[in-house]
């Protein structure tokens, strides 16, 4: 400890458990900090530096400020900010979080604003959520830490900075993850999974409303179905419960190995896959039905294709360019009085893009029944493979050697073509309305004049009525 400043480390009762020591001069050959070795009395993961001196201030403020180092705590105390403790540079542990929870449910993490500080701040987040803590994050401007910043700006300015720059740590984690993911679909899928897993950690009965609010906010930012994200969150909760049950009844080494292999075989689960790609899948499902059943009679005056094209009158709502091109080509044929006689018309179309799309659509596993999932989907591992190659290459891979098996599972659809047509159109429209509702809601959250907001509100009500009407037609429960 020679040549170092010594920091006594107290437990929450005020008894000295050990010491931390920091070099006074820069010395690259020696560690910056050394600590008392852990023993029966001093266990670093169970102690928060400064907790004994901060407990009354934490209780009074109903908030605990968490910093990283000893000097951060000392400088803030000297400035009159006493509801502060330090983790000692390690990731938060369950014991440390339970210590915070003795005095408050509100934890504000104040770390450096560089990449290392952000990474450190997010460590232990899941554990904090499991303990039922409300966690916020404040990042000190680059080049400073809490110690230097409070000495630079003073106590009043520091307090004001903290109040003005608090960020919800879950939404901040989402912001950082999306920035890193960019436009990469696979990385975005990982973000969806990660956020669902994080939200699933909010599992105390009294925090139910908080969990629902996070699901709503994250679904809005990710532009995915709120109900779908809710399903994914519940999946992680069930998985964790199952894991705990298995831990209570240990598995054989063979079973553990089998489960590990199954887990490694699929990068993404069905729920995430559908959340990210439902729009495209639904559009391609309607296009497939147009190709396969368009030549059949819908009623005495119409063919199935006429009904579908009337229902999808606005082709601009179709996001997939190839599908939009197919609808336009089919519409032109019908307007000219021509009638494609079955799916082979577009399979043999002179336009190579339309021909390739038709083959892909007619071979794609469009409806995932429970039996199809268990007997076919798991064999092909299509979810993971769709992320690894483009759509048409994936279809080529899938169809090779699998066509007879696939057709076996799709054969029953022939007997219910009218139901299939209406159901596919209803779900596509419902999906589009949900997307418009989401975009309109995001607009409503921005600043507008009273007249502009009134128009947005009327738009919301109109879309909501359409959503409810379509939901009734398709048998989907819509929450107002």
C-alpha positions as CSV (number, residue, x, y, z in Angstrom):
1,X,0.0,0.0,0.0
2,X,3.0,2.3,0.0
3,X,2.7,5.4,-2.1
4,X,-1.1,5.0,-2.4
5,X,-4.2,6.7,-1.0
6,X,-6.1,4.3,1.2
7,X,-9.9,4.0,1.1
8,X,-11.5,2.1,4.0
9,X,-14.4,-0.1,2.9
10,X,-17.3,-0.3,5.4
11,X,-20.3,-2.6,5.5
12,X,-23.8,-1.2,5.8
13,X,-23.4,-1.2,9.6
14,X,-20.3,1.0,9.5
15,X,-17.7,-1.7,10.3
16,X,-14.4,-1.7,8.3
17,X,-14.2,-4.8,6.2
18,X,-11.1,-4.1,4.0
19,X,-9.3,-1.4,2.1
20,X,-8.9,-0.1,-1.4
21,X,-5.7,1.7,-2.5
22,X,-5.0,3.9,-5.5
23,X,-1.7,5.1,-6.8
24,X,-0.8,8.7,-6.2
25,X,1.4,8.9,-9.2
26,X,1.2,7.4,-12.7
27,X,3.0,4.1,-12.8
28,X,2.5,1.8,-15.7
29,X,4.3,-1.0,-14.0
30,X,1.9,-1.2,-11.1
31,X,-1.9,-1.6,-11.0
32,X,-3.9,1.6,-10.5
33,X,-6.0,0.0,-7.7
34,X,-5.4,-2.8,-5.3
35,X,-7.9,-4.2,-2.8
36,X,-7.9,-6.4,0.3
37,X,-8.0,-10.0,-0.8
38,X,-11.4,-11.5,-0.4
39,X,-12.0,-13.5,2.8
40,X,-14.8,-14.7,5.1
41,X,-15.4,-11.1,6.2
42,X,-14.8,-9.1,3.0
43,X,-16.6,-10.3,-0.1
44,X,-16.4,-7.6,-2.7
45,X,-19.6,-8.6,-4.6
46,X,-21.6,-8.1,-1.4
47,X,-20.4,-4.5,-0.7
48,X,-21.2,-1.1,-2.1
49,X,-18.5,1.5,-1.3
50,X,-20.0,4.4,0.7
51,X,-23.3,2.6,1.5
52,X,-23.0,3.2,5.2
53,X,-22.6,6.9,4.8
54,X,-25.2,7.2,2.0
55,X,-28.1,5.2,3.5
56,X,-29.9,8.1,5.2
57,X,-29.5,10.4,2.1
58,X,-30.7,7.6,-0.2
59,X,-33.8,7.0,2.0
60,X,-34.5,10.8,2.1
61,X,-34.1,11.3,-1.7
62,X,-35.7,8.0,-2.5
63,X,-33.0,7.5,-5.1
64,X,-29.5,5.9,-5.1
65,X,-26.8,7.3,-7.4
66,X,-24.4,4.6,-8.5
67,X,-20.9,5.6,-9.7
68,X,-17.9,3.5,-10.5
69,X,-15.0,4.5,-8.4
70,X,-14.1,5.5,-4.8
71,X,-13.0,9.1,-5.8
72,X,-16.4,9.6,-7.5
73,X,-18.2,8.9,-4.2
74,X,-15.8,11.2,-2.2
75,X,-16.1,14.2,-4.6
76,X,-19.9,14.0,-4.7
77,X,-20.1,13.7,-0.9
78,X,-17.8,16.8,-0.6
79,X,-20.1,18.6,-3.0
80,X,-23.1,17.8,-0.8
81,X,-24.5,15.0,-3.0
82,X,-24.6,12.2,-0.4
83,X,-27.0,9.6,-1.8
84,X,-24.2,8.0,-3.8
85,X,-22.4,4.6,-3.7
86,X,-19.8,2.9,-5.9
87,X,-19.7,-0.6,-7.4
88,X,-15.9,-0.6,-7.2
89,X,-15.5,-1.1,-11.0
90,X,-17.2,-4.5,-11.1
91,X,-20.5,-5.6,-12.6
92,X,-23.5,-5.2,-10.3
93,X,-24.3,-8.4,-8.3
94,X,-27.6,-9.6,-6.8
95,X,-26.3,-8.9,-3.3
96,X,-25.4,-5.3,-4.2
97,X,-28.7,-4.7,-5.8
98,X,-30.6,-6.1,-2.8
99,X,-28.6,-3.7,-0.6
100,X,-29.8,-0.8,-2.7
101,X,-33.4,-2.1,-2.6
102,X,-33.3,-1.9,1.2
103,X,-33.4,1.9,0.9
104,X,-35.0,2.6,-2.5
105,X,-36.4,1.2,-5.7
106,X,-34.9,4.0,-7.8
107,X,-31.4,3.4,-9.1
108,X,-29.6,6.0,-11.2
109,X,-26.4,4.9,-12.8
110,X,-23.9,7.7,-13.5
111,X,-20.9,6.6,-15.6
112,X,-18.5,8.0,-18.1
113,X,-19.9,8.7,-21.6
114,X,-17.3,6.7,-23.5
115,X,-17.9,3.2,-25.0
116,X,-16.4,1.5,-21.9
117,X,-18.7,3.5,-19.6
118,X,-21.7,2.6,-21.6
119,X,-20.8,-1.1,-21.6
120,X,-20.2,-1.0,-17.8
121,X,-23.5,0.8,-17.2
122,X,-25.5,-1.9,-19.0
123,X,-23.8,-4.8,-17.2
124,X,-26.0,-6.2,-14.5
125,X,-29.1,-4.5,-16.0
126,X,-31.1,-7.8,-16.1
127,X,-30.3,-8.5,-12.5
128,X,-31.5,-5.0,-11.5
129,X,-34.8,-5.5,-13.3
130,X,-35.3,-8.9,-11.6
131,X,-34.9,-7.2,-8.3
132,X,-37.7,-4.8,-9.2
133,X,-35.5,-1.7,-9.4
134,X,-36.4,1.3,-11.6
135,X,-33.1,1.9,-13.4
136,X,-32.1,5.2,-15.1
137,X,-28.8,6.1,-16.7
138,X,-26.8,9.4,-16.9
139,X,-23.7,9.6,-19.0
140,X,-21.1,12.2,-18.1
141,X,-19.7,14.1,-21.1
142,X,-16.7,12.5,-22.8
143,X,-13.4,13.2,-21.2
144,X,-14.9,13.5,-17.7
145,X,-16.0,11.2,-14.9
146,X,-18.3,12.1,-12.0
147,X,-15.3,13.1,-9.9
148,X,-13.8,15.6,-12.4
149,X,-17.2,16.8,-13.7
150,X,-18.6,17.8,-10.3
151,X,-15.3,19.6,-9.5
152,X,-15.5,21.4,-12.8
153,X,-19.1,22.6,-12.7
154,X,-20.1,22.5,-9.0
155,X,-22.8,20.7,-7.1
156,X,-25.8,22.7,-8.4
157,X,-24.9,22.3,-12.1
158,X,-24.1,18.6,-11.5
159,X,-27.5,18.0,-9.9
160,X,-29.2,19.9,-12.8
161,X,-27.3,17.9,-15.4
162,X,-28.3,14.6,-13.8
163,X,-32.0,15.6,-13.7
164,X,-32.0,16.8,-17.3
165,X,-30.0,13.8,-18.8
166,X,-31.6,10.8,-17.1
167,X,-32.4,8.1,-19.6
168,X,-34.5,5.0,-19.2
169,X,-31.9,2.3,-19.3
170,X,-34.0,-0.2,-21.2
171,X,-34.9,2.3,-24.0
172,X,-31.2,3.4,-24.0
173,X,-30.1,-0.2,-24.5
174,X,-32.6,-0.4,-27.4
175,X,-31.3,2.8,-28.9
176,X,-27.6,1.6,-28.7
177,X,-28.5,-1.9,-30.1
178,X,-30.4,-0.5,-33.1
179,X,-27.6,1.9,-33.9
180,X,-25.2,-1.0,-33.9
181,X,-27.5,-3.2,-36.0
182,X,-28.1,-0.7,-38.7
183,X,-30.0,-2.2,-41.6
184,X,-28.8,-5.8,-41.0
185,X,-31.9,-8.0,-40.7
186,X,-30.1,-10.7,-38.7
187,X,-28.8,-8.1,-36.2
188,X,-32.2,-6.5,-35.9
189,X,-33.6,-10.0,-35.1
190,X,-31.0,-10.3,-32.4
191,X,-32.1,-6.9,-31.0
192,X,-35.7,-8.0,-30.9
193,X,-34.7,-11.1,-29.0
194,X,-32.4,-9.2,-26.6
195,X,-35.1,-6.7,-25.8
196,X,-37.7,-9.3,-25.2
197,X,-35.4,-11.2,-22.9
198,X,-34.6,-8.0,-21.0
199,X,-38.2,-7.0,-20.6
200,X,-39.0,-10.5,-19.4
201,X,-36.8,-9.9,-16.4
202,X,-39.4,-7.5,-15.1
203,X,-41.3,-10.3,-13.4
204,X,-42.6,-9.1,-10.1
205,X,-46.4,-8.9,-9.8
206,X,-46.4,-5.3,-8.8
207,X,-44.3,-4.4,-11.9
208,X,-46.9,-5.8,-14.4
209,X,-47.9,-2.4,-15.6
210,X,-44.3,-1.4,-16.1
211,X,-43.6,-4.5,-18.2
212,X,-46.6,-3.8,-20.4
213,X,-45.5,-0.2,-20.9
214,X,-42.0,-1.3,-22.0
215,X,-43.5,-3.8,-24.4
216,X,-45.6,-1.0,-26.0
217,X,-42.7,1.5,-26.2
218,X,-40.2,-1.1,-27.6
219,X,-42.7,-2.4,-30.2
220,X,-43.2,1.2,-31.4
221,X,-39.5,1.9,-31.8
222,X,-38.9,-1.5,-33.4
223,X,-42.0,-1.1,-35.7
224,X,-43.3,-4.6,-34.8
225,X,-46.5,-5.9,-33.5
226,X,-47.0,-5.2,-29.8
227,X,-48.9,-8.5,-29.4
228,X,-46.0,-10.3,-31.1
229,X,-43.4,-8.8,-28.8
230,X,-45.6,-9.7,-25.8
231,X,-45.7,-13.3,-27.0
232,X,-41.9,-13.3,-27.3
233,X,-41.5,-11.9,-23.8
234,X,-43.8,-14.6,-22.4
235,X,-41.7,-17.2,-24.2
236,X,-38.5,-16.0,-22.4
237,X,-40.4,-16.1,-19.1
238,X,-41.5,-19.7,-19.7
239,X,-38.0,-20.7,-20.8
240,X,-36.5,-19.3,-17.6
241,X,-39.1,-21.1,-15.5
242,X,-38.4,-24.3,-17.4
243,X,-34.7,-23.9,-16.8
244,X,-35.2,-23.4,-13.1
245,X,-37.3,-26.6,-13.0
246,X,-34.6,-28.5,-14.8
247,X,-32.0,-27.2,-12.5
248,X,-34.1,-28.5,-9.6
249,X,-34.2,-31.9,-11.3
250,X,-30.8,-32.3,-13.1
251,X,-30.7,-33.7,-16.6
252,X,-28.5,-36.4,-17.8
253,X,-25.4,-35.4,-19.7
254,X,-26.8,-36.9,-22.9
255,X,-30.0,-34.8,-22.6
256,X,-28.0,-31.6,-21.9
257,X,-25.9,-32.3,-25.1
258,X,-29.0,-32.9,-27.2
259,X,-30.6,-29.6,-26.0
260,X,-27.4,-27.8,-26.7
261,X,-27.3,-29.1,-30.3
262,X,-31.0,-28.2,-30.8
263,X,-30.3,-24.7,-29.6
264,X,-27.3,-24.2,-31.8
265,X,-29.3,-25.5,-34.9
266,X,-31.6,-22.4,-35.0
267,X,-30.4,-18.8,-34.7
268,X,-33.9,-17.3,-34.4
269,X,-37.2,-18.5,-33.0
270,X,-40.5,-18.5,-34.8
271,X,-41.9,-15.5,-32.9
272,X,-39.0,-13.2,-33.9
273,X,-39.1,-14.5,-37.5
274,X,-42.8,-13.6,-37.8
275,X,-42.4,-10.2,-36.1
276,X,-39.7,-9.1,-38.6
277,X,-41.0,-10.7,-41.8
278,X,-44.8,-10.9,-41.4
279,X,-45.5,-8.1,-43.9
280,X,-43.5,-9.7,-46.7
281,X,-44.9,-13.2,-45.9
282,X,-48.5,-12.0,-45.8
283,X,-48.1,-10.2,-49.2
284,X,-46.5,-13.2,-50.7
285,X,-49.3,-15.4,-49.3
286,X,-52.0,-13.3,-51.0
287,X,-49.9,-13.3,-54.3
288,X,-49.6,-17.1,-54.1
289,X,-53.3,-17.5,-53.7
290,X,-53.8,-15.1,-56.7
291,X,-51.6,-17.4,-58.8
292,X,-53.0,-20.7,-57.6
293,X,-56.8,-19.9,-57.4
294,X,-57.1,-16.7,-59.5
295,X,-58.6,-18.6,-62.5
296,X,-61.4,-20.2,-60.4
297,X,-64.9,-18.9,-60.1
298,X,-65.7,-16.7,-57.1
299,X,-69.3,-16.3,-57.9
300,X,-71.5,-16.2,-61.0
301,X,-70.0,-12.9,-62.2
302,X,-66.5,-13.0,-60.9
303,X,-63.3,-15.0,-60.8
304,X,-61.2,-15.3,-57.7
305,X,-58.6,-13.0,-59.3
306,X,-61.3,-10.3,-59.8
307,X,-62.2,-10.5,-56.1
308,X,-58.6,-10.3,-54.9
309,X,-57.7,-7.4,-57.2
310,X,-60.8,-5.4,-56.1
311,X,-59.9,-6.0,-52.4
312,X,-56.2,-4.9,-53.1
313,X,-57.1,-2.0,-55.3
314,X,-54.3,0.2,-54.0
315,X,-51.1,-1.5,-55.0
316,X,-49.0,1.1,-53.3
317,X,-49.8,-0.6,-50.0
318,X,-47.8,-3.6,-51.2
319,X,-44.2,-3.1,-50.0
320,X,-42.5,-5.9,-51.9
321,X,-41.6,-4.6,-55.3
322,X,-41.8,-8.0,-57.0
323,X,-45.2,-8.8,-55.6
324,X,-46.4,-5.4,-56.6
325,X,-45.2,-6.0,-60.1
326,X,-47.1,-9.3,-60.2
327,X,-50.3,-7.7,-59.1
328,X,-49.9,-5.0,-61.7
329,X,-49.3,-7.6,-64.5
330,X,-52.3,-9.7,-63.4
331,X,-54.5,-6.6,-63.2
332,X,-53.5,-5.5,-66.7
333,X,-54.3,-9.0,-68.1
334,X,-57.8,-8.9,-66.6
335,X,-58.4,-5.3,-67.8
336,X,-57.6,-6.5,-71.3
337,X,-60.0,-9.4,-71.0
338,X,-57.4,-12.1,-70.8
339,X,-57.7,-14.9,-68.3
340,X,-54.6,-16.7,-67.0
341,X,-55.6,-20.4,-67.0
342,X,-54.0,-21.6,-63.8
343,X,-50.6,-20.9,-62.1
344,X,-48.6,-22.2,-65.1
345,X,-49.3,-18.9,-67.0
346,X,-46.9,-17.0,-64.7
347,X,-44.5,-19.9,-64.1
348,X,-43.9,-19.8,-67.9
349,X,-44.1,-16.0,-68.2
350,X,-41.5,-14.5,-70.5
351,X,-40.5,-11.9,-67.8
352,X,-37.8,-13.9,-65.9
353,X,-38.5,-11.9,-62.7
354,X,-42.2,-12.8,-62.7
355,X,-41.5,-16.4,-63.6
356,X,-39.0,-16.9,-60.8
357,X,-41.3,-15.2,-58.3
358,X,-44.2,-17.4,-59.4
359,X,-42.1,-20.6,-58.9
360,X,-41.0,-19.3,-55.5
361,X,-44.5,-18.4,-54.3
362,X,-46.0,-21.7,-55.4
363,X,-43.3,-23.7,-53.5
364,X,-43.1,-21.6,-50.4
365,X,-44.4,-23.1,-47.1
366,X,-47.2,-20.6,-46.7
367,X,-49.2,-21.8,-43.8
368,X,-47.5,-23.2,-40.7
369,X,-49.9,-25.6,-39.0
370,X,-48.8,-27.2,-35.8
371,X,-48.2,-30.4,-37.6
372,X,-46.3,-28.7,-40.4
373,X,-44.1,-27.0,-37.8
374,X,-43.3,-30.2,-36.0
375,X,-42.9,-32.5,-39.0
376,X,-41.5,-30.2,-41.7
377,X,-40.3,-26.8,-40.4
378,X,-38.0,-28.3,-37.8
379,X,-36.4,-30.6,-40.4
380,X,-35.5,-27.8,-42.8
381,X,-34.6,-25.1,-40.3
382,X,-36.1,-22.6,-42.6
383,X,-36.0,-19.7,-40.2
384,X,-32.2,-19.6,-39.8
385,X,-31.6,-20.4,-43.4
386,X,-33.8,-17.5,-44.6
387,X,-31.4,-15.1,-42.8
388,X,-28.4,-16.7,-44.4
389,X,-29.4,-16.4,-48.1
390,X,-31.8,-14.3,-50.2
391,X,-35.4,-15.4,-50.7
392,X,-35.1,-17.1,-54.1
393,X,-32.0,-19.0,-53.2
394,X,-33.7,-20.1,-50.0
395,X,-36.7,-21.4,-52.0
396,X,-34.5,-23.3,-54.4
397,X,-32.7,-25.0,-51.5
398,X,-36.0,-25.7,-49.8
399,X,-37.7,-27.2,-52.8
400,X,-34.8,-29.5,-53.8
401,X,-35.8,-33.0,-52.6
402,X,-38.7,-31.7,-50.4
403,X,-41.5,-30.9,-52.8
404,X,-43.4,-34.2,-52.3
405,X,-43.3,-33.8,-48.5
406,X,-44.4,-30.2,-48.7
407,X,-47.3,-30.8,-51.0
408,X,-48.5,-33.5,-48.7
409,X,-49.0,-30.9,-46.0
410,X,-50.6,-28.3,-48.3
411,X,-53.0,-30.6,-50.0
412,X,-55.9,-30.1,-47.6
413,X,-56.1,-26.4,-48.6
414,X,-57.8,-27.3,-51.9
415,X,-61.0,-28.0,-50.0
416,X,-61.3,-24.6,-48.4
417,X,-60.1,-22.1,-51.1
418,X,-62.8,-19.5,-50.4
419,X,-61.8,-19.4,-46.7
420,X,-58.1,-19.2,-47.5
421,X,-58.7,-16.3,-49.9
422,X,-60.7,-14.2,-47.5
423,X,-58.5,-15.0,-44.5
424,X,-55.3,-14.0,-46.3
425,X,-56.8,-10.7,-47.5
426,X,-58.2,-9.9,-44.1
427,X,-54.9,-10.5,-42.4
428,X,-52.9,-8.5,-45.0
429,X,-55.3,-5.6,-44.6
430,X,-55.1,-5.9,-40.8
431,X,-51.4,-5.9,-40.9
432,X,-51.3,-2.8,-43.1
433,X,-53.8,-1.0,-40.8
434,X,-51.7,-1.8,-37.7
435,X,-48.6,-0.3,-39.5
436,X,-50.6,2.8,-40.3
437,X,-51.8,3.1,-36.7
438,X,-48.3,2.8,-35.5
439,X,-47.0,5.5,-37.8
440,X,-50.0,7.8,-37.0
441,X,-49.3,7.2,-33.3
442,X,-45.7,8.2,-33.7
443,X,-46.8,11.4,-35.5
444,X,-49.2,12.2,-32.6
445,X,-46.3,12.0,-30.1
446,X,-44.6,14.9,-31.9
447,X,-45.5,18.6,-31.4
448,X,-48.4,19.8,-33.5
449,X,-50.9,22.6,-33.7
450,X,-54.3,22.0,-32.2
451,X,-55.8,21.5,-35.7
452,X,-53.1,19.1,-36.9
453,X,-53.4,17.1,-33.7
454,X,-57.2,16.9,-34.2
455,X,-56.7,15.5,-37.7
456,X,-54.3,12.9,-36.4
457,X,-56.7,12.0,-33.7
458,X,-59.5,11.5,-36.2
459,X,-57.2,9.4,-38.3
460,X,-56.4,7.3,-35.4
461,X,-60.1,6.7,-34.6
462,X,-60.9,5.9,-38.2
463,X,-58.0,3.4,-38.5
464,X,-59.0,1.9,-35.1
465,X,-62.6,1.3,-36.4
466,X,-61.3,-0.3,-39.5
467,X,-59.0,-2.5,-37.4
468,X,-61.8,-3.6,-35.2
469,X,-64.1,-4.4,-38.2
470,X,-61.4,-6.4,-39.9
471,X,-60.6,-8.1,-36.6
472,X,-64.2,-9.3,-36.3
473,X,-64.1,-10.6,-39.9
474,X,-60.9,-12.5,-39.3
475,X,-61.7,-13.6,-35.8
476,X,-58.9,-11.5,-34.2
477,X,-59.5,-9.8,-30.9
478,X,-58.6,-6.1,-31.1
479,X,-57.9,-4.2,-27.9
480,X,-59.2,-0.7,-28.0
